[in-house]
Amino acid sequence: MAPSHEGVVVRHARREDVHTILQLIQELADYENEPNAVEATPESLLNTLSFAPSGLVSPDNTTQSTGDPISPTRPARCLLLFTPSGEAVGMALYFYNYSTWRARAGIYLEDLFVRETVRGKGYGQRLLGELAKECVAMDAGRLEWSVLKWNTPSIEFYERVGAKALTEWQTMRVEREGLEELAKKAG
């Protein structure tokens, strides 16, 4: 039997949610044993996330945001999940990607987080389901994300909702000084 989500609201984040988003990001970093890794600030989030318009009251605002447009400097959106009492307990921070083989846009889920105190209520599945709805609405090629190899509870959850591990792929990353060095090599 599916958990009841009566009274639960999932909506795109608004500017006034920025402190809540930052708090959830910090809680995720704590969970992933990286409490000092968060460099985000309210100001940097305000300048880099695409927000829904303030004052939007529809609880059905779970598909594409009508607020800030996506741009190179504002590439990501955030869905927030609120309990019936109005407490924000989960987020799905995502951006759009592209599949060359399918010639279709998709969604990359950068972070999915549900507070530990409310896990097991179906909130993570609800957030993923809302992203899946957006993928279906835009005829997306895929919804994908990464998970830490040690995070067995999350891996098991993702497999239960139908995700498959791409074991043939290795994530690669260049950051900070490495980006500057690589850029210099381009001339």
Secondary structure, DSSP 8 states (H G I E B T S, - for coil): -----TT-EEEE-BGGGHHHHHHHHHHHHHHTT-TT-----HHHHHHHB--B-TT---TT--SS-SSS--BTTB-EEEEEEE-TTS-EEEEEEEEEEEETTTTEEEEEEEEEEE-GGGTTSSHHHHHHHHHHHHHHHTT-S-EEE---TT-HHHHHHHHHTT----TT-------THHHHHHHHHT-
